[in-house]
């Protein structure tokens, strides 16, 4: 097994492990129950980690993780004139979907 990354919380670790798993890479979350030990143990030792089973899949897993962590943010102007920023696919002013 190989440690892929450390996550800031259990929800993110699970999301990353599941996303990597969808691509056919066997992944698991480790240290998921150590959050309650913060204070007794150093905080960086209590964060959840994502591990992969097969070392030969490391490059692909790291690429997938990078893509998850660096989703491009779109900025567009809706037909109603509203500036929509971030990852929104729909205008919050009028509800029109982002043009492709």
Buried (B, 14 or more C-beta within 10 A) or exposed (E): EEEBBBBEEBEBBBBBBEBBBEEEBBBBBBBBEBEEEEEEEEEEEBBBBBBBEEEEBEEBBBEBBEEEEEEEEEEEEBEEEEEBEEEBEEBEEEEEEEEE
